[in-house]
Amino acid sequence: MSQDASAQQTLTADHRDAAPSRNLFAVVGAELFGSFLLVFVGVGIALYASLHGAGALGVALGSGVAFMAAAAAIGSVSGGHLTPALTLGSAIAGRTPWAHVPAYWLAQVVGAVAAAAALFTTIPKNLVEGQSATFDGLNDFFSTTANGFEEHSGAFRSASEAFFAPYFAQGITPQQIDDAVASGQLVMPSFPEFSLVAVGIMEVLATALLVGVALAVTDRRTRNRFAPVVVGLTFGFLVLLATPLSGGSLNPARSLATALFSEGWALGQVWVFLVAPLVGAALGALFYRGFVPDDQAVVVADDVVVEEVEEVTEVVVTDTTPEAAAPSTTDASPSLEKDTTATSPEVPTTARETAAPSAPTTPPETASTTPAERTEDPEAPTGTTAPKGTKKPKGTGATD
C-alpha cells in the first residue's frame, strides 16, 4: 500500500497553462530569422516601389503579410515579437522576463541590419551612375526607405518624386533641375511636410495600438487561433496610416537598419523612431494591464507566459485489485485515503466481504453432518445465499 500511496503522490499533477522551458539560443535564432524576414520583405518592396509601382498600399500590405508569416513561423519558439516595441510591451505585461529583453532586442536588430545589408547589395549600379542617374549614389537611393520628418517625411518624398518624374523621363538630370531652380526658370511647388511633433505622436499612438492588439488577441481568455493574421493585418494598416508622415516605422530595428545604409540625415533623425515606438509600446502595455483582473494576473516562467487556469486537474492512479480494495490501517495518510475514495468506484458490501472474508464465528461443521442439512448451494455458508461467481474459501464450510 505504501507503494501505491507513493505512486499517487508522484502522479498527482497541477496542470497549468504553461509552455515548456525554452532554450534562449533557440529564441534568439527565431527572432533573428523573423526580423530578417520582416525587414527584407517590407523594406525590399519599399526600395523598389518606384520601379514596379507598388505604392504605399503595396508596401503596407507586403509588410503585414511578412509579419503574419514570421509570427506564424516562430511564434511557438519565441512568441513572435519581431520588433523591440512588442518585446518591451510583452515584458511590461509580464509575459517576457526582463532578463531576456536584451537578447530579444539584439537578435531583432541583427536580423534587421542583415536584411538591410542584403538589400543594399542588390541595388543596380546603373541607377546611381551616369548623367541620366536620378540618384547621387547607393546611399541616396537607399534613403528612400529610411524614416524621417519634415523634408524627409513620406508625403514630401512622394510629392517630390511625382513632380520630378516627368523631367527625369525626358532625360533631364538632377543637376539641370537644380540649375533651373536657381535661375528661376523652374518654380518649385510647396510639398507637404510633417513636423517632428506630428511624426512623434503618430509613431507613439500607432505602436501603442499595435501592442494593445497583440497582447489582447494572444490573451488566453480570447482563445484566438488567428492571432498572427490579426496582428499582421493591424501592423500593415498602421504602417499605411503612418507612411505619409514618417514612412511608417513602428519598429526601431527597422529604422536603425535602414538609417545605417542611408545618407547622414537618416542617422540624425533616427532617434525619434527609436524612442517613440518604445514609448508607445509602454503605453499600450500599461493600458492592457489595466483591464486584466488581479485574479488572472500572468506569471512569468523562463521566457514564456504562464497564466493561471481556473481549474486544477489531479491525476490519480488507483490499484483496483481486491487486495487494494481492502482498507488499510498502517499505510496511506488520511488525505490519500480521501483521494482514493473520491476517485475509485464504491465497492459493494458483498464484494468486499468476499474479497476479504472474516473468520467464522461458529465452529466448522463436522463430518457427521447429514447431507440433508447441506441443502441448496453446497458451497454457501449456512443460512446465506452465495453471490454468483463467488466461491467459498476453504475452511469456512463443511468438509466432503
C-alpha positions as CSV (number, residue, x, y, z in Angstrom):
1,M,0.0,0.0,0.0
2,S,2.9,2.4,0.7
3,Q,4.0,2.0,-3.0
4,D,0.5,2.9,-4.2
5,A,0.5,6.0,-2.0
6,S,3.9,7.0,-3.3
7,A,2.6,6.5,-6.9
8,Q,-0.4,8.7,-6.1
9,Q,1.9,11.4,-4.8
10,T,4.2,11.2,-7.8
11,L,1.4,11.3,-10.4
12,T,-0.7,14.0,-8.8
13,A,-0.2,16.9,-11.2
14,D,-1.1,20.6,-11.1
15,H,-1.8,21.2,-14.7
16,R,-1.4,24.9,-15.6
17,D,-1.5,26.8,-18.8
18,A,2.3,26.7,-19.1
19,A,4.6,26.1,-22.0
20,P,7.8,24.2,-21.5
21,S,11.0,25.9,-20.7
22,R,12.7,27.2,-23.9
23,N,16.3,27.5,-24.9
24,L,17.3,31.1,-25.1
25,F,19.6,30.3,-28.0
26,A,16.6,29.0,-29.9
27,V,14.6,32.1,-29.1
28,V,17.5,34.4,-30.3
29,G,17.7,32.4,-33.6
30,A,14.0,32.5,-34.1
31,E,13.8,36.3,-33.5
32,L,16.7,36.9,-35.8
33,F,15.1,34.9,-38.6
34,G,11.7,36.6,-38.1
35,S,13.2,40.1,-38.0
36,F,15.2,39.4,-41.2
37,L,12.1,38.2,-43.0
38,L,10.0,41.2,-41.9
39,V,12.6,43.8,-42.9
40,F,13.7,42.0,-46.0
41,V,10.2,41.9,-47.4
42,G,8.9,45.3,-46.2
43,V,12.0,47.4,-46.9
44,G,12.6,45.5,-50.2
45,I,9.2,46.4,-51.5
46,A,9.7,50.0,-50.5
47,L,13.2,50.1,-52.0
48,Y,12.0,49.2,-55.5
49,A,8.5,50.6,-55.3
50,S,9.3,53.3,-57.8
51,L,10.3,50.6,-60.3
52,H,7.4,48.2,-60.0
53,G,4.7,50.7,-58.9
54,A,3.7,49.0,-55.7
55,G,3.0,52.3,-54.0
56,A,2.3,52.9,-50.3
57,L,-0.6,50.3,-50.2
58,G,1.7,47.6,-51.7
59,V,4.4,48.3,-49.2
60,A,2.0,48.2,-46.2
61,L,0.3,45.0,-47.3
62,G,3.6,43.4,-48.0
63,S,4.8,44.3,-44.5
64,G,1.6,43.0,-43.0
65,V,1.8,39.6,-44.8
66,A,5.5,39.3,-43.9
67,F,4.6,39.9,-40.3
68,M,1.9,37.2,-40.5
69,A,4.3,34.7,-42.0
70,A,7.1,35.4,-39.5
71,A,4.8,35.4,-36.5
72,A,3.2,32.1,-37.5
73,A,6.6,30.5,-38.2
74,I,8.4,31.4,-34.9
75,G,5.5,32.1,-32.6
76,S,5.8,28.7,-30.9
77,V,9.5,29.2,-30.3
78,S,9.9,32.8,-29.2
79,G,6.4,34.3,-29.2
80,G,7.0,36.1,-32.5
81,H,7.7,39.5,-31.2
82,L,9.7,40.6,-34.3
83,T,10.1,44.2,-33.1
84,P,11.7,45.7,-30.0
85,A,8.5,47.5,-29.3
86,L,6.5,44.3,-29.0
87,T,9.2,42.8,-26.8
88,L,9.0,45.8,-24.4
89,G,5.2,45.6,-24.3
90,S,5.4,41.9,-23.6
91,A,7.8,42.5,-20.7
92,I,5.7,45.2,-19.2
93,A,2.6,42.9,-19.5
94,G,4.5,40.3,-17.5
95,R,4.9,37.8,-20.4
96,T,8.6,38.0,-21.0
97,P,11.3,38.1,-18.4
98,W,13.2,41.4,-18.3
99,A,16.5,39.5,-18.3
100,H,15.7,38.2,-21.8
101,V,14.7,41.6,-23.3
102,P,18.3,42.5,-24.3
103,A,18.7,39.1,-26.1
104,Y,15.4,39.7,-28.0
105,W,16.5,43.2,-29.0
106,L,19.9,42.1,-30.1
107,A,18.5,39.4,-32.3
108,Q,15.9,41.7,-33.8
109,V,18.5,44.4,-34.6
110,V,21.0,42.0,-36.1
111,G,18.3,40.4,-38.2
112,A,17.1,43.8,-39.5
113,V,20.6,45.0,-40.2
114,A,21.4,41.8,-42.1
115,A,18.3,42.2,-44.2
116,A,19.1,45.8,-45.0
117,A,22.7,44.9,-45.9
118,A,21.4,42.1,-48.2
119,L,19.1,44.6,-50.0
120,F,21.8,47.2,-50.2
121,T,24.0,44.8,-52.2
122,T,21.2,44.2,-54.7
123,I,20.9,47.9,-55.9
124,P,21.9,48.1,-59.6
125,K,24.8,50.4,-60.2
126,N,23.2,52.0,-63.3
127,L,20.6,53.6,-61.1
128,V,23.2,55.8,-59.5
129,E,25.9,56.1,-62.2
130,G,26.0,58.2,-65.4
131,Q,24.5,61.5,-66.3
132,S,21.0,60.1,-66.5
133,A,21.1,58.8,-63.0
134,T,18.4,60.2,-60.7
135,F,20.2,59.4,-57.5
136,D,23.6,60.6,-56.3
137,G,24.7,57.2,-55.0
138,L,23.7,53.9,-53.4
139,N,23.1,55.6,-50.1
140,D,20.9,58.2,-51.7
141,F,18.8,55.5,-53.4
142,F,18.5,53.5,-50.2
143,S,17.5,56.7,-48.3
144,T,14.0,56.3,-49.9
145,T,13.4,53.5,-47.4
146,A,14.6,55.5,-44.3
147,N,12.2,57.1,-41.8
148,G,12.3,60.8,-41.4
149,F,10.3,64.0,-40.8
150,E,9.9,67.5,-42.3
151,E,11.5,67.4,-45.8
152,H,12.3,63.7,-45.3
153,S,8.7,62.8,-44.4
154,G,6.9,60.3,-46.5
155,A,4.4,62.8,-48.1
156,F,7.2,65.2,-49.0
157,R,9.2,62.4,-50.7
158,S,6.2,61.1,-52.6
159,A,5.1,64.5,-53.8
160,S,8.6,65.5,-54.9
161,E,9.0,62.2,-56.8
162,A,5.7,62.7,-58.6
163,F,6.7,66.3,-59.5
164,F,10.2,65.4,-60.9
165,A,9.2,62.2,-62.6
166,P,8.2,63.8,-65.9
167,Y,11.5,65.7,-66.1
168,F,13.5,62.6,-65.4
169,A,11.5,60.7,-68.0
170,Q,12.7,63.4,-70.6
171,G,16.3,62.7,-69.7
172,I,16.8,65.9,-67.6
173,T,19.4,65.3,-64.8
174,P,19.0,66.4,-61.2
175,Q,21.8,68.9,-61.8
176,Q,20.0,70.6,-64.6
177,I,16.9,70.8,-62.4
178,D,18.9,72.4,-59.7
179,D,20.3,75.0,-62.1
180,A,16.8,75.7,-63.4
181,V,15.5,76.3,-59.9
182,A,18.5,78.5,-59.1
183,S,18.0,80.7,-62.2
184,G,14.2,81.0,-61.6
185,Q,13.3,79.0,-64.7
186,L,11.6,76.3,-62.6
187,V,9.4,77.2,-59.7
188,M,9.3,74.6,-57.0
189,P,5.8,73.9,-55.6
190,S,5.2,73.6,-51.8
191,F,5.4,70.0,-50.8
192,P,3.7,68.8,-47.6
193,E,5.9,68.4,-44.6
194,F,5.2,66.8,-41.2
195,S,6.9,68.2,-38.2
196,L,8.8,66.3,-35.5
197,V,5.9,66.6,-33.1
198,A,3.3,65.2,-35.6
199,V,5.6,62.3,-36.5
200,G,6.3,61.5,-32.9
201,I,2.6,61.5,-32.0
202,M,1.8,59.2,-34.9
203,E,4.6,56.7,-34.0
204,V,3.6,56.6,-30.4
205,L,-0.1,56.1,-31.0
206,A,0.3,53.6,-33.8
207,T,2.7,51.5,-31.8
208,A,0.5,51.6,-28.7
209,L,-2.4,50.3,-30.8
210,L,-0.3,47.6,-32.3
211,V,1.0,46.4,-28.9
212,G,-2.5,46.6,-27.4
213,V,-4.0,44.4,-30.2
214,A,-1.1,42.0,-30.0
215,L,-1.5,41.5,-26.2
216,A,-5.2,41.2,-26.4
217,V,-5.5,38.6,-29.2
218,T,-2.8,36.4,-27.6
219,D,-4.5,36.5,-24.2
220,R,-5.5,33.0,-23.1
221,R,-9.1,34.2,-22.4
222,T,-9.6,35.0,-26.1
223,R,-8.6,31.6,-27.4
224,N,-7.9,33.2,-30.8
225,R,-6.2,30.8,-33.3
226,F,-5.7,33.6,-35.9
227,A,-3.5,35.9,-33.8
228,P,-0.7,36.1,-36.4
229,V,-3.3,37.2,-39.0
230,V,-4.9,39.8,-36.8
231,V,-1.6,41.3,-35.6
232,G,-0.1,41.2,-39.1
233,L,-3.1,43.0,-40.7
234,T,-3.1,45.5,-37.9
235,F,0.6,46.1,-38.4
236,G,0.2,46.6,-42.2
237,F,-2.6,49.1,-42.0
238,L,-0.9,51.1,-39.2
239,V,2.2,51.3,-41.4
240,L,-0.1,52.5,-44.2
241,L,-1.5,55.1,-41.9
242,A,1.9,56.4,-40.8
243,T,3.5,56.3,-44.2
244,P,2.6,59.9,-45.3
245,L,4.1,61.2,-42.1
246,S,7.3,59.2,-41.4
247,G,7.4,56.4,-44.0
248,G,5.9,54.1,-41.4
249,S,8.2,52.6,-38.8
250,L,6.6,51.1,-35.6
251,N,9.8,49.1,-35.5
252,P,13.0,50.6,-34.0
253,A,15.1,47.8,-35.5
254,R,13.8,48.6,-39.0
255,S,14.5,52.3,-38.6
256,L,18.0,51.8,-37.3
257,A,18.9,49.3,-40.1
258,T,17.8,51.5,-42.9
259,A,19.5,54.5,-41.4
260,L,22.8,52.7,-41.3
261,F,22.8,52.4,-45.1
262,S,21.2,55.8,-46.0
263,E,22.6,59.3,-46.1
264,G,23.7,61.2,-43.0
265,W,20.3,62.8,-42.4
266,A,18.8,59.4,-41.6
267,L,21.1,58.8,-38.7
268,G,20.5,62.3,-37.4
269,Q,16.7,61.7,-37.2
270,V,16.6,58.0,-36.3
271,W,16.4,58.7,-32.6
272,V,12.8,59.7,-33.0
273,F,12.0,56.3,-34.4
274,L,13.9,54.6,-31.6
275,V,12.2,56.4,-28.7
276,A,8.6,57.0,-30.0
277,P,7.8,53.3,-30.7
278,L,9.1,52.2,-27.3
279,V,7.1,54.9,-25.6
280,G,4.0,53.8,-27.5
281,A,4.7,50.1,-26.6
282,A,4.9,51.0,-22.9
283,L,1.6,52.9,-23.1
284,G,-0.1,50.1,-24.9
285,A,1.1,47.5,-22.4
286,L,0.1,49.6,-19.4
287,F,-3.3,50.2,-20.9
288,Y,-3.7,46.5,-21.4
289,R,-2.6,45.7,-17.9
290,G,-5.3,48.0,-16.6
291,F,-8.0,45.6,-17.9
292,V,-6.5,42.4,-16.6
293,P,-8.2,41.4,-13.3
294,D,-6.0,40.7,-10.3
295,D,-7.0,37.1,-10.1
296,Q,-5.9,36.5,-13.7
297,A,-2.5,38.1,-13.5
298,V,0.2,36.4,-15.6
299,V,3.2,34.6,-14.1
300,V,6.5,34.5,-15.9
301,A,8.3,31.2,-16.3
302,D,11.6,31.4,-18.3
303,D,10.8,33.2,-21.5
304,V,7.2,32.3,-21.9
305,V,3.9,33.3,-20.3
306,V,2.4,31.0,-17.7
307,E,-1.1,32.2,-16.9
308,E,-3.2,30.8,-14.0
309,V,-6.0,28.5,-15.1
310,E,-9.4,28.2,-13.4
311,E,-9.2,24.5,-12.5
312,V,-6.5,22.2,-11.2
313,T,-6.7,18.6,-12.5
314,E,-5.5,15.8,-10.4
315,V,-4.4,12.6,-12.0
316,V,-4.6,9.7,-9.5
317,V,-3.7,6.1,-10.2
318,T,-5.6,3.6,-8.0
319,D,-5.0,-0.1,-7.8
320,T,-8.3,-1.9,-8.4
321,T,-7.2,-5.3,-7.3
322,P,-9.2,-6.9,-4.5
323,E,-6.2,-6.6,-2.1
324,A,-6.0,-2.8,-2.7
325,A,-9.8,-2.5,-2.2
326,A,-9.5,-3.7,1.4
327,P,-8.9,-0.8,3.9
328,S,-5.5,-0.4,5.5
329,T,-4.8,0.8,9.0
330,T,-1.0,1.2,8.7
331,D,-0.2,2.8,5.3
332,A,-1.7,5.7,3.4
333,S,-2.4,9.0,5.2
334,P,-5.9,10.3,5.6
335,S,-5.5,12.7,2.6
336,L,-4.5,9.9,0.3
337,E,-7.4,7.7,1.5
338,K,-9.7,10.5,0.7
339,D,-8.3,10.9,-2.8
340,T,-8.7,7.1,-3.3
341,T,-12.3,7.1,-2.2
342,A,-13.1,10.1,-4.3
343,T,-11.5,8.6,-7.5
344,S,-12.4,4.9,-7.0
345,P,-15.9,3.4,-7.6
346,E,-17.7,2.3,-4.5
347,V,-17.2,-1.5,-3.9
348,P,-20.4,-3.4,-3.0
349,T,-20.6,-4.7,0.6
350,T,-20.9,-8.3,-0.6
351,A,-17.9,-8.0,-2.9
352,R,-15.8,-6.5,0.0
353,E,-16.8,-9.4,2.3
354,T,-15.9,-11.9,-0.4
355,A,-12.6,-10.2,-1.2
356,A,-11.6,-10.1,2.5
357,P,-13.5,-12.8,4.4
358,S,-13.5,-12.8,8.1
359,A,-13.1,-15.8,10.4
360,P,-16.3,-17.8,11.0
361,T,-18.0,-17.2,14.4
362,T,-19.3,-20.8,14.6
363,P,-17.2,-23.9,14.7
364,P,-16.9,-25.7,11.3
365,E,-19.3,-28.4,10.7
366,T,-18.1,-31.9,11.4
367,A,-18.2,-34.9,9.1
368,S,-21.2,-36.2,11.0
369,T,-23.4,-33.6,9.5
370,T,-26.1,-35.2,7.4
371,P,-26.4,-34.4,3.7
372,A,-29.9,-33.2,4.4
373,E,-28.6,-30.3,6.4
374,R,-26.5,-29.2,3.5
375,T,-29.2,-28.0,1.1
376,E,-29.3,-25.7,-1.9
377,D,-25.8,-24.5,-2.7
378,P,-23.2,-26.9,-1.2
379,E,-20.5,-24.2,-1.2
380,A,-22.6,-21.4,0.5
381,P,-22.3,-20.7,4.2
382,T,-25.2,-21.9,6.4
383,G,-28.2,-19.7,6.2
384,T,-26.8,-17.5,3.3
385,T,-27.0,-17.4,-0.4
386,A,-23.7,-17.2,-2.2
387,P,-23.3,-14.4,-4.8
388,K,-23.0,-15.5,-8.4
389,G,-19.4,-16.1,-9.4
390,T,-18.1,-16.4,-5.9
391,K,-16.5,-19.4,-4.3
392,K,-16.5,-20.3,-0.6
393,P,-13.0,-20.1,0.9
394,K,-11.6,-23.2,2.3
395,G,-12.2,-23.9,6.0
396,T,-15.4,-21.9,6.1
397,G,-17.9,-24.7,5.3
398,A,-18.5,-28.4,5.6
399,T,-15.9,-30.9,4.5
400,D,-16.6,-33.5,1.9
